[in-house]
Amino acid sequence: MKKIIGALSLILIVSALIIGCKGGKISTPKNTVNEYYSFLKSGKVEKALSLTTMSDEEIKKEVAKYEGFKFDLKDYEILSEEIVEDGKTATVKVKYSFTSTMSDKTENKEDKIKLELIEGVWKIKD
């Protein structure tokens, strides 16, 4: 009986450590999009793109392509989250405001972000 209790205790401790190391965040489409826009707002473009289905190589090319281009995300709001019945794809509607090198005035946009579930993690389709 002591061995069973000891084994269960060990399993619970290891599980708690694994969850704690992941930050306890549960991957949802809404959380992924929120994190993506949060990274963009703080200027961390590579980190934002790491939440997409792009490979590391594609991310580097994308960042290099827009070098010198200024994009300043002012604010964003997640409007809705819709997960398809099969649970493998989703759409998150987001509204945001930004300025860029193309225009000095603040522009407002709404987008539908498509996501897919890959190995238990929601990724933004590129």
Secondary structure, 3 states (H helix, E strand, C coil): CHHHHHHHHHHHHHHHHHHHHCCCCCCCHHHHHHHHHHHHHCCCHHHHHCCECCCHHHHHHHHHHCCCCCEEEEEEEEEEEEECCCCCEEEEEEEEEEEECCEEEEEEEEEEEEEEEECCEEEECC
